[in-house]
């Protein structure tokens, strides 16, 4: 292992952990029908600014990009809540 690999490894592990945690939270929210949490996980900045009235909220766009390929499925999951 080179010195640069040693330096980069903790950063890589942290980034992988963040992605795994995000996907786990999204999976849990869907499995438990936690619709508000799904919305927050898909766009935390918008959710926090509009629902929680927190200006200048942090974005999770980089994490949310991981699920762009299943947006249609997530929309179908969320649709019944919009119709209530």
C-alpha positions as CSV (number, residue, x, y, z in Angstrom):
1,X,0.0,0.0,0.0
2,X,1.4,3.4,-0.9
3,X,1.3,6.5,1.3
4,X,-1.4,8.1,-0.9
5,X,-3.6,5.0,-0.5
6,X,-3.2,5.2,3.2
7,X,-4.2,8.8,3.3
8,X,-7.2,8.3,0.9
9,X,-8.5,5.2,2.6
10,X,-10.3,6.8,5.5
11,X,-12.0,9.3,3.2
12,X,-13.0,6.5,0.8
13,X,-14.4,4.5,3.7
14,X,-16.3,7.5,5.0
15,X,-17.9,8.2,1.6
16,X,-18.9,4.6,1.2
17,X,-20.4,4.6,4.7
18,X,-22.4,7.7,3.9
19,X,-23.8,6.1,0.7
20,X,-24.6,2.8,2.5
21,X,-26.3,4.6,5.3
22,X,-28.4,6.8,2.9
23,X,-29.6,3.7,1.0
24,X,-30.4,1.9,4.3
25,X,-32.4,4.9,5.5
26,X,-34.3,5.1,2.2
27,X,-35.0,1.4,2.3
28,X,-36.2,1.5,5.9
29,X,-38.4,4.5,5.1
30,X,-40.1,2.7,2.2
31,X,-40.5,-0.5,4.1
32,X,-42.1,1.3,7.0
33,X,-44.3,3.6,4.9
34,X,-42.6,6.7,6.2
35,X,-43.5,9.0,3.4
36,X,-42.2,12.2,4.8
37,X,-38.8,10.6,5.4
38,X,-38.7,9.4,1.8
39,X,-39.4,12.9,0.6
40,X,-36.7,14.3,2.9
41,X,-34.2,11.7,1.7
42,X,-34.9,12.4,-2.0
43,X,-34.4,16.2,-1.6
44,X,-33.4,17.3,1.9
45,X,-32.8,20.9,1.0
46,X,-36.3,21.4,-0.5
47,X,-37.9,19.4,2.3
48,X,-36.2,21.4,5.1
49,X,-36.8,24.8,3.5
50,X,-40.5,24.1,2.6
51,X,-41.7,21.8,5.3
52,X,-39.5,22.7,8.3
53,X,-39.1,26.3,7.3
54,X,-35.3,26.2,7.6
55,X,-33.7,28.6,5.2
56,X,-30.3,27.6,3.8
57,X,-30.7,23.9,4.5
58,X,-28.0,21.5,3.4
59,X,-28.5,19.5,0.2
60,X,-28.2,15.8,-0.1
61,X,-28.2,15.9,-3.9
62,X,-25.1,13.8,-4.3
63,X,-26.5,11.0,-2.3
64,X,-29.9,11.3,-3.9
65,X,-28.3,10.8,-7.3
66,X,-27.8,7.2,-6.4
67,X,-31.5,6.5,-6.8
68,X,-32.3,8.4,-10.0
69,X,-32.7,5.2,-11.8
70,X,-35.7,4.2,-9.6
71,X,-37.4,7.6,-9.4
72,X,-40.4,6.2,-11.3
73,X,-40.8,3.4,-8.7
74,X,-40.5,5.9,-5.9
75,X,-43.1,8.2,-7.5
76,X,-45.5,5.2,-7.7
77,X,-44.8,4.6,-4.0
78,X,-45.4,8.2,-3.1
79,X,-48.4,8.8,-5.4
80,X,-51.2,7.5,-3.1
81,X,-50.1,10.0,-0.4
82,X,-50.5,12.8,-2.8
83,X,-54.1,11.8,-3.6
84,X,-55.2,11.8,0.1
